[in-house]
Amino acid sequence: FDGPARLKELYRRLRELAKETKAAIITVGQASGEAEGKKWITMDMMDNSKVGKPGEMDYIIGIGHTNKEEDEWTRYINIAKNKLKGRHGKHIVAFDGETARYLDI
């Protein structure tokens, strides 16, 4: 069983389906243990595939959170575009637990 290879193939098929249907396909994945307590989650922190899954994505959104009490409701959004060198989008937001929404700080 090669989990990362199977996931890469799944993401490749989803990407082809998105192209064929001209539709956005959104997937949700988990970060690896190295992302625990980090503000900025990057594409190389994806669980089960450091290369395969990111290579098949157009955009990756990482949502980071420190384990500090004063940061309980703060989230760090990192938007990375695959195959793009240079600047990626970074945003610090507050998470509203009652409405499950992110709010600008």
Backbone as CSV, one residue per row, in Angstrom:
resi,resn,N_x,N_y,N_z,CA_x,CA_y,CA_z,C_x,C_y,C_z
1,PHE,0.849,-1.193,0.000,0.000,0.000,0.000,0.880,1.237,0.000
2,ASP,0.801,2.037,-1.029,1.571,3.272,-1.118,0.601,4.443,-1.055
3,GLY,0.274,4.865,0.165,-0.690,5.939,0.369,-0.393,7.215,-0.391
4,PRO,0.841,7.760,-0.288,1.143,8.998,-1.016,0.961,8.868,-2.526
5,ALA,1.352,7.753,-3.105,1.196,7.573,-4.558,-0.278,7.498,-4.938
6,ARG,-1.075,6.821,-4.123,-2.517,6.740,-4.389,-3.168,8.111,-4.279
7,LEU,-2.753,8.891,-3.271,-3.308,10.241,-3.117,-2.911,11.131,-4.287
8,LYS,-1.659,11.030,-4.728,-1.222,11.823,-5.874,-2.075,11.492,-7.094
9,GLU,-2.329,10.216,-7.325,-3.146,9.803,-8.470,-4.575,10.329,-8.336
10,LEU,-5.123,10.260,-7.143,-6.476,10.782,-6.914,-6.531,12.277,-7.226
11,TYR,-5.570,13.017,-6.738,-5.550,14.462,-6.978,-5.329,14.766,-8.461
12,ARG,-4.522,13.948,-9.137,-4.322,14.133,-10.583,-5.629,13.938,-11.326
13,ARG,-6.390,12.911,-10.951,-7.688,12.653,-11.598,-8.679,13.778,-11.316
14,LEU,-8.677,14.271,-10.102,-9.577,15.383,-9.770,-9.209,16.631,-10.565
15,ARG,-7.918,16.869,-10.737,-7.486,18.029,-11.518,-7.941,17.900,-12.971
16,GLU,-7.809,16.704,-13.550,-8.260,16.474,-14.923,-9.775,16.661,-15.031
17,LEU,-10.512,16.177,-14.039,-11.966,16.346,-14.027,-12.330,17.827,-13.978
18,ALA,-11.614,18.590,-13.182,-11.864,20.035,-13.089,-11.640,20.711,-14.441
19,LYS,-10.581,20.307,-15.134,-10.303,20.879,-16.457,-11.396,20.517,-17.457
20,GLU,-11.792,19.248,-17.461,-12.799,18.777,-18.416,-14.152,19.437,-18.203
21,THR,-14.535,19.612,-16.970,-15.856,20.151,-16.653,-15.847,21.660,-16.447
22,LYS,-14.641,22.252,-16.467,-14.485,23.688,-16.202,-15.146,24.086,-14.888
23,ALA,-14.913,23.237,-13.889,-15.476,23.473,-12.561,-14.351,23.471,-11.533
24,ALA,-14.553,24.226,-10.483,-13.590,24.211,-9.381,-13.861,22.988,-8.515
25,ILE,-12.825,22.300,-8.169,-12.944,21.169,-7.252,-12.129,21.510,-6.019
26,ILE,-12.777,21.450,-4.876,-12.138,21.802,-3.620,-11.989,20.536,-2.791
27,THR,-10.773,20.287,-2.336,-10.523,19.143,-1.467,-10.022,19.659,-0.126
28,VAL,-10.166,18.852,0.878,-9.701,19.207,2.213,-8.712,18.147,2.653
29,GLY,-7.592,18.582,3.153,-6.569,17.661,3.616,-6.052,18.083,4.978
30,GLN,-5.215,17.257,5.510,-4.674,17.475,6.844,-3.194,17.809,6.741
31,ALA,-2.732,18.659,7.626,-1.308,18.978,7.687,-0.594,17.886,8.488
32,SER,0.691,17.762,8.258,1.486,16.783,8.995,1.757,17.291,10.408
33,GLY,2.321,16.440,11.221,2.614,16.795,12.607,3.544,17.980,12.746
34,GLU,4.397,18.227,11.741,5.317,19.359,11.820,4.589,20.706,11.811
35,ALA,3.319,20.727,11.436,2.544,21.973,11.390,1.942,22.326,12.753
36,GLU,2.004,21.425,13.705,1.417,21.648,15.032,1.973,22.918,15.664
37,GLY,1.077,23.834,16.022,1.454,25.062,16.701,2.117,26.112,15.822
38,LYS,2.146,25.904,14.523,2.786,26.858,13.611,1.770,27.861,13.078
39,LYS,2.201,29.091,12.925,1.342,30.120,12.349,1.122,29.876,10.864
40,TRP,2.192,29.730,10.121,2.111,29.693,8.667,2.298,28.265,8.170
41,ILE,1.200,27.651,7.737,1.210,26.293,7.205,1.511,26.386,5.707
42,THR,2.579,25.732,5.282,2.996,25.798,3.892,2.674,24.490,3.176
43,MET,2.755,24.509,1.848,2.368,23.333,1.075,3.241,22.118,1.354
44,ASP,4.457,22.312,1.826,5.313,21.162,2.119,4.970,20.515,3.457
45,MET,3.978,21.046,4.164,3.536,20.473,5.429,2.287,19.605,5.286
46,MET,1.912,19.272,4.055,0.731,18.434,3.844,1.019,17.019,4.327
47,ASP,0.058,16.410,4.967,0.221,15.056,5.477,0.171,14.040,4.341
48,ASN,0.960,12.997,4.438,1.004,11.855,3.523,1.586,12.143,2.152
49,SER,1.988,13.365,1.869,2.588,13.623,0.559,3.242,14.996,0.551
50,LYS,4.556,15.009,0.518,5.284,16.273,0.510,5.444,16.831,-0.895
51,VAL,5.281,15.984,-1.909,5.492,16.402,-3.291,4.265,16.126,-4.155
52,GLY,3.728,14.914,-4.077,2.658,14.479,-4.977,1.411,15.330,-4.937
53,LYS,0.807,15.491,-3.768,-0.419,16.284,-3.675,-0.184,17.743,-4.053
54,PRO,0.824,18.414,-3.476,1.032,19.811,-3.865,1.288,19.979,-5.358
55,GLY,1.920,19.000,-5.989,2.204,19.087,-7.410,0.969,19.063,-8.282
56,GLU,-0.133,18.551,-7.759,-1.374,18.465,-8.528,-2.359,19.578,-8.187
57,MET,-2.016,20.429,-7.258,-2.916,21.498,-6.819,-2.638,22.794,-7.574
58,ASP,-3.694,23.581,-7.774,-3.514,24.926,-8.302,-3.257,25.902,-7.161
59,TYR,-4.032,25.784,-6.098,-3.869,26.633,-4.918,-3.941,25.752,-3.672
60,ILE,-3.243,26.165,-2.638,-3.301,25.477,-1.358,-3.505,26.549,-0.295
61,ILE,-4.479,26.337,0.557,-4.748,27.266,1.650,-4.408,26.560,2.955
62,GLY,-3.424,27.091,3.656,-3.044,26.546,4.961,-3.618,27.429,6.047
63,ILE,-4.212,26.820,7.056,-4.783,27.575,8.175,-4.009,27.195,9.427
64,GLY,-3.185,28.132,9.898,-2.336,27.883,11.053,-2.911,28.459,12.330
65,HIS,-2.391,27.930,13.441,-2.856,28.353,14.762,-1.768,28.014,15.771
66,THR,-1.386,28.970,16.589,-0.416,28.669,17.640,-1.160,28.043,18.814
67,ASN,-0.431,27.454,19.715,-1.063,26.859,20.894,-1.025,27.804,22.089
68,LYS,-0.782,29.078,21.829,-0.710,30.070,22.900,-2.118,30.510,23.289
69,GLU,-2.343,30.655,24.584,-3.665,31.039,25.080,-4.125,32.384,24.518
70,GLU,-3.206,33.332,24.382,-3.588,34.652,23.865,-3.948,34.613,22.383
71,ASP,-3.635,33.533,21.711,-3.956,33.362,20.295,-5.141,32.424,20.078
72,GLU,-5.905,32.162,21.105,-6.959,31.152,21.023,-7.865,31.306,19.804
73,TRP,-8.233,32.530,19.452,-9.165,32.749,18.343,-8.493,33.311,17.092
74,THR,-7.166,33.387,17.085,-6.434,33.915,15.937,-6.043,32.776,14.995
75,ARG,-6.219,33.006,13.699,-5.820,32.029,12.691,-4.947,32.738,11.653
76,TYR,-4.040,31.987,11.084,-3.073,32.509,10.127,-3.311,31.805,8.790
77,ILE,-3.815,32.551,7.816,-4.185,31.999,6.512,-3.037,32.233,5.524
78,ASN,-2.526,31.153,4.955,-1.463,31.236,3.965,-1.998,30.658,2.655
79,ILE,-2.034,31.485,1.623,-2.539,31.050,0.316,-1.342,30.912,-0.618
80,ALA,-1.109,29.683,-1.058,0.030,29.403,-1.937,-0.477,28.939,-3.292
81,LYS,0.130,29.429,-4.330,-0.189,28.982,-5.689,0.939,28.074,-6.131
82,ASN,0.585,26.891,-6.563,1.579,25.937,-7.005,2.339,26.491,-8.213
83,LYS,3.605,26.187,-8.266,4.487,26.574,-9.378,4.642,28.092,-9.509
84,LEU,4.375,28.812,-8.446,4.546,30.268,-8.458,5.713,30.623,-7.552
85,LYS,6.676,31.263,-8.087,7.824,31.713,-7.292,7.485,33.078,-6.726
86,GLY,7.970,33.320,-5.523,7.791,34.646,-4.955,6.706,34.717,-3.910
87,ARG,5.997,35.822,-3.908,5.077,36.168,-2.835,3.767,35.392,-2.902
88,HIS,3.333,34.936,-1.755,2.046,34.275,-1.597,1.228,35.114,-0.625
89,GLY,-0.088,34.908,-0.601,-0.946,35.702,0.270,-0.920,35.214,1.704
90,LYS,-0.767,36.133,2.628,-0.813,35.805,4.055,-1.774,36.767,4.738
91,HIS,-2.644,36.204,5.583,-3.655,37.012,6.269,-3.801,36.524,7.701
92,ILE,-3.918,37.457,8.621,-4.188,37.117,10.019,-5.641,37.484,10.281
93,VAL,-6.409,36.530,10.793,-7.836,36.732,11.012,-8.220,36.222,12.398
94,ALA,-9.415,36.608,12.818,-9.981,36.096,14.061,-11.074,35.095,13.706
95,PHE,-11.108,34.000,14.435,-12.145,32.997,14.206,-13.285,33.250,15.185
96,ASP,-14.498,33.410,14.658,-15.696,33.599,15.476,-16.354,32.237,15.647
97,GLY,-16.207,31.650,16.817,-16.731,30.312,17.081,-18.242,30.229,17.038
98,GLU,-18.938,31.304,17.315,-20.412,31.276,17.313,-20.965,31.208,15.897
99,THR,-20.306,31.877,14.953,-20.819,31.900,13.575,-19.961,31.062,12.627
100,ALA,-18.845,30.522,13.138,-17.893,29.746,12.320,-17.403,30.547,11.120
101,ARG,-17.101,31.823,11.370,-16.626,32.704,10.305,-15.265,33.278,10.694
102,TYR,-14.478,33.617,9.674,-13.226,34.325,9.890,-13.489,35.804,9.737
103,LEU,-12.948,36.601,10.645,-13.160,38.047,10.622,-11.817,38.754,10.486
104,ASP,-11.794,39.829,9.716,-10.583,40.628,9.581,-10.215,41.218,10.932
105,ILE,-8.917,41.296,11.171,-8.428,41.933,12.405,-7.897,43.293,12.033
